[in-house]
Every structure is written in structure tokens, then in C-alpha cells.
Amino acid sequence: MRCPFCKSDDDKVVDSRSSDEERVVRRRRQCLACSRRFTTYERVEDIIKLTVVKKNGERAPYDRQHIISGVQKACYKRPVPVTSIEQLAEEVEEMLLEQQCPEVSSDLIGGKTMDLLRDIDKVAYVRFASVYRKFQDVGEFIDEVRDVMQEPDETQGQQRLFER
């Protein structure tokens, strides 16, 4: 593993833990050249290769990083831990694998992502929805905000993903 700080490939594993129902191994590493620590995650690559069918009919290979990137943009400057975003992506991926279908629609992925994000952070949800649903005017945006405001405020919304 190459050190993200000094680019040396000489390191040692300081701590190793299973996480996420033992599907991911988290390793804490220390670079022997610069002594800085960093974390890596190992996961088994799923044998099933999913293809995403986009709204325009185009097909692309599934990439979980695409979900993480979109949610991170929606959560910009919001108090959402990175672990919640990772867990959200994991839940979406599990749902896709349960479908046991080689092709999934981007609508299914986006809808599940929005559902989970709504429970984590309502502001991030509205941001994500505005891009995902391609709001055409301010009225659509205001309607979505009204819907979210009518829901009971859950101060523990971010804990939802950790309870599963």
C-alpha cells in the first residue's frame, strides 16, 4: 500500500478490524518512511457485475463511488459523518444485489439513495433531490422543502443508519 503522504510503499499494519457485518476489513497503517498513519478498507469485489440503465437508455457499469460522490456533494458543510455516507452507499448496494438482476435503473438507485438521505439529513436530501429530480423552477424546490418541513423533526436522524 502506498502512503498517501510521502508515496512510500513501506508500511506496517497497526490495527485491523472487521466492520459492516464482516464484509469490510478496516486496516490502520503506519508508514515506515514518514511515520504518519492512514486507514485503508478492503472489501471483496462482488462477482456480480451490475449495469446501470440511465434515464436516456445509456448503460454504464455500476460504481458505488458515484453514489458516495453525489451524497458528499449534497452533504457539503452539513454535520453528516463520512461513516453515514459510506453506510448509505452500502445499504443501496445491498438492495441492488438483493434484486439479483444484472441491470438496474438509475431511478431505482437514486430513489433508494434519496429515501436513506432523507432520514440522515433533510437539507442534504433537498439538495440531492433538486439535482436528481432536475427541478425546473423554484416552485418545485419550495414544494419539496414544504414536504420535508411537514415531517416530524428527528434530531436522531443520523443515528438511523447505525441502528441497522
C-alpha positions in Angstrom: 0.0 0.0 0.0 1.4 3.4 -1.0 1.5 6.1 1.7 -0.8 9.0 0.7 1.6 11.5 2.3 5.1 10.6 1.1 4.2 7.9 -1.5 6.5 5.3 0.1 5.2 1.7 -0.3 6.8 0.6 3.0 4.3 0.4 5.8 3.0 -1.8 8.6 -0.5 -2.7 9.8 -1.0 -1.2 13.3 -4.7 -2.3 13.7 -7.1 -4.5 11.8 -10.8 -4.7 12.4 -13.8 -6.2 10.6 -16.7 -3.9 10.1 -20.0 -3.8 8.2 -21.1 -7.3 9.1 -17.6 -8.6 8.4 -17.8 -7.7 4.7 -15.1 -5.0 5.0 -11.8 -5.0 6.8 -10.5 -1.7 8.1 -6.8 -1.5 8.5 -4.9 1.2 10.3 -1.4 1.5 8.8 1.7 3.4 9.7 4.2 4.5 7.0 7.8 3.3 7.9 9.3 6.2 6.0 7.4 9.2 7.4 5.7 7.6 10.4 2.3 9.0 9.5 -0.8 6.9 9.9 -3.6 6.3 7.4 -6.6 4.0 7.1 -7.4 1.6 4.3 -10.5 -0.5 3.7 -10.6 -3.9 2.0 -13.7 -5.4 0.5 -14.3 -8.4 -1.7 -15.2 -7.4 -5.1 -18.7 -8.7 -5.9 -18.7 -11.3 -8.6 -22.0 -9.9 -10.0 -21.3 -7.1 -12.3 -24.2 -4.7 -12.3 -25.1 -2.5 -15.2 -26.9 0.8 -14.6 -29.6 1.8 -17.2 -29.7 5.6 -17.2 -32.7 7.7 -17.9 -31.6 8.2 -21.6 -31.3 4.5 -22.1 -27.5 4.5 -21.9 -25.8 1.7 -20.0 -22.8 2.0 -17.7 -21.1 -0.2 -15.2 -22.3 0.2 -11.6 -19.8 2.3 -9.4 -20.6 2.8 -5.7 -18.2 5.8 -5.8 -20.8 7.6 -7.9 -23.3 7.3 -5.1 -20.8 8.4 -2.5 -19.7 11.4 -4.6 -23.3 12.6 -5.2 -24.2 12.3 -1.5 -21.0 14.0 -0.4 -21.9 17.0 -2.6 -25.3 17.1 -1.1 -23.8 16.9 2.4 -21.3 19.7 1.8 -20.9 21.8 5.0 -23.6 19.6 6.8 -22.9 17.7 10.0 -23.1 14.3 8.3 -20.3 11.9 9.2 -18.4 10.2 6.4 -19.3 6.8 8.0 -23.0 7.6 7.5 -22.4 8.3 3.8 -20.4 5.0 3.5 -23.2 3.1 5.2 -25.8 4.7 2.9 -23.8 3.5 -0.1 -23.5 0.1 1.4 -27.3 -0.2 2.0 -28.0 0.9 -1.6 -25.6 -1.7 -2.9 -27.1 -4.4 -0.7 -30.6 -3.6 -2.1 -29.2 -3.8 -5.6 -27.6 -7.2 -5.0 -30.8 -8.5 -3.5 -32.6 -7.7 -6.8 -30.4 -10.4 -8.4 -30.8 -8.6 -11.7 -27.8 -7.8 -13.9 -29.3 -4.5 -14.9 -30.8 -1.8 -12.6 -32.3 1.5 -13.4 -30.7 4.7 -12.3 -34.2 5.7 -11.0 -34.1 2.8 -8.5 -30.6 3.7 -7.3 -31.5 7.4 -7.0 -34.8 6.8 -5.3 -33.2 4.5 -2.6 -30.4 7.0 -2.1 -32.9 9.8 -1.6 -35.0 7.7 0.9 -32.0 7.0 3.0 -30.6 10.5 2.8 -33.9 12.0 3.9 -33.6 10.1 7.2 -30.0 11.3 7.7 -30.2 15.0 6.9 -33.1 16.8 5.4 -31.1 19.7 4.0 -28.8 17.3 2.2 -31.9 15.4 1.0 -33.4 18.6 -0.6 -30.1 19.4 -2.2 -29.8 15.9 -3.6 -33.4 15.8 -4.8 -33.0 19.2 -6.5 -30.2 17.8 -8.7 -31.6 14.2 -9.1 -35.1 15.3 -10.0 -33.9 18.2 -12.1 -36.2 20.8 -10.6 -37.2 23.2 -13.4 -38.2 26.2 -11.2 -38.2 27.5 -7.7 -41.8 26.3 -7.1 -40.7 22.6 -7.4 -37.9 23.3 -4.9 -40.3 25.1 -2.5 -42.8 22.2 -2.7 -40.1 19.7 -1.8 -39.0 21.8 1.1 -42.6 22.1 2.3 -43.0 18.3 2.2 -39.8 17.9 4.3 -40.8 20.6 6.8 -44.2 18.8 7.4 -42.4 15.7 8.7 -41.6 15.4 12.4 -38.1 16.7 13.1 -35.9 13.8 14.1 -32.8 15.0 15.9 -31.5 11.4 15.8 -31.9 11.1 12.1 -28.2 10.4 11.6 -28.3 7.5 14.0 -30.8 5.6 11.9 -28.1 4.0 9.7 -26.1 2.9 12.7 -29.0 1.1 14.2 -29.4 -1.3 11.4 
